[in-house]
Amino acid sequence: MNDATSTGAGHGPVVPGGAGDGTRAVRAGLPEPVKHEPTLPGPVFAAHFHLPGDPTGPYTYGRDENPTWTLLERAISELEAPGRDDVETLVFASGMAAISSVLFSQLRAGDAVVLPDDGYQALPLVRAQLEAYGIEVRTAPTGGDAQLEVLDGARLLWIETPSNPGLDVCDVRRLAEAAHAQGALVAVDNTLATPLGQLPLELGADFAVASGTKQLTGHGDVLLGYVTGRSGEAMAAVRRWRKIAGAIPGPMEAWLAHRSIATLQLRVDRQNATALTLARALRERPEVTDLRYPGLPDDPSHKTASLQMRRYGCVVSFTLPSRARADRFLDALRLVDDATSFGGVRSTAERRGRWGGDAVPEGFVRFSVGAEDPADLVADVLRALDASAG
Ligand SMILES: *Cc1c(COP(=O)(O)O)cnc(C)c1O
């Protein structure tokens, strides 16, 4: 297809190999400087491009390619696969579009796929659709290596680590090795960790897939998804699926996402550090049970997480004694919006059970830590816990 755009031709100055995450984030995907042009060119709004003569790429029609996507795709490749030039990234209208593109482009009737049974809440809907197409769906929980028992003859292993909302973690290296030994491909949903938290391709996965709606873009104003994988047949099929389904991001969304990635390291370091601080404060509270944060040294996920993650995410989960208590707690918060999603600079929290679908207790709260001053946030949470008692 459009090889000129997928191989990084015309790429800007490459950030030195040993550069830190902040340096890579601020420079990711920038084009070669051009006098009188902005550092990050603005969004290119185009349904079609001038195309006299033979219709050759890179830019022909707006559902196939767009220069604003190209820069964003390079930026994400640089973050997901530092120092590699054999990978490509494709951006999508949402995380679900990215997930669907991998599943529906790689699987055929008669294939078997292994999905998590404790992953993102739309996966059961995806399962029903896969089954309607004659694909066998097997499931396994994220933690505990149960995937190994259902791998036999599978075409694709799908893992989500840390899982949303349970925050369980699986050993990507071990599972990828086992899957590859059986001839299965491996996809990792990297939404919660972000590429600054873990690098699925480096751990052996074939695809890093994520919702950029969450911490990658971090402002709660954009829906986005992406797939990163080694250039070749599998990614060509993902690209073809995007063209067929038309699940493409608008140029404005792609540009906003690229702009937001410049602050990724600042945001994740601040938010993730505060998440650990909040988890430590919550641990002291008797009404809080089943507290989970993979960065807590005694969390059940920590040992495996520390083998493969450099940052542990901004999501903390815990259970309050009842649905009513959790509702009163969420009501009493002043600095935290009662809203779904996670990863934004403004803290959000929700009682996850209100959606149905996740196997969680009624009092289960998923808390996404934002970029507020840690002391203010912790004080607000402790005050809301006090106010919701009784
Ligand atoms: C939100 C989320 C998705 C779906 O992403 P959208 O951008 O909402 O389509 C997929 N996986 C995980 C882990 C998520 O948190």
PDBQT file of the ligand as one rigid body, heavy atoms in Angstrom, charges set to zero:
ROOT
HETATM    1  C1  LIG A 401     -10.924   2.587  27.362  1.00  0.00    +0.000 C 
HETATM    2  C2  LIG A 401     -10.260   1.310  27.036  1.00  0.00    +0.000 A 
HETATM    3  C3  LIG A 401     -10.439   0.715  25.786  1.00  0.00    +0.000 A 
HETATM    4  C4  LIG A 401     -11.351   1.304  24.734  1.00  0.00    +0.000 C 
HETATM    5  O1  LIG A 401     -10.891   2.531  24.286  1.00  0.00    +0.000 OA
HETATM    6  P1  LIG A 401     -11.852   3.627  23.592  1.00  0.00    +0.000 P 
HETATM    7  O2  LIG A 401     -10.905   4.685  23.192  1.00  0.00    +0.000 OA
HETATM    8  O3  LIG A 401     -12.854   4.022  24.643  1.00  0.00    +0.000 OA
HETATM    9  O4  LIG A 401     -12.530   2.956  22.451  1.00  0.00    +0.000 OA
HETATM   10  C5  LIG A 401      -9.759  -0.457  25.532  1.00  0.00    +0.000 A 
HETATM   11  N1  LIG A 401      -8.970  -1.045  26.442  1.00  0.00    +0.000 NA
HETATM   12  C6  LIG A 401      -8.795  -0.514  27.667  1.00  0.00    +0.000 A 
HETATM   13  C7  LIG A 401      -7.900  -1.200  28.649  1.00  0.00    +0.000 C 
HETATM   14  C8  LIG A 401      -9.438   0.673  28.002  1.00  0.00    +0.000 A 
HETATM   15  O5  LIG A 401      -9.276   1.192  29.221  1.00  0.00    +0.000 OA
ENDROOT
TORSDOF 0
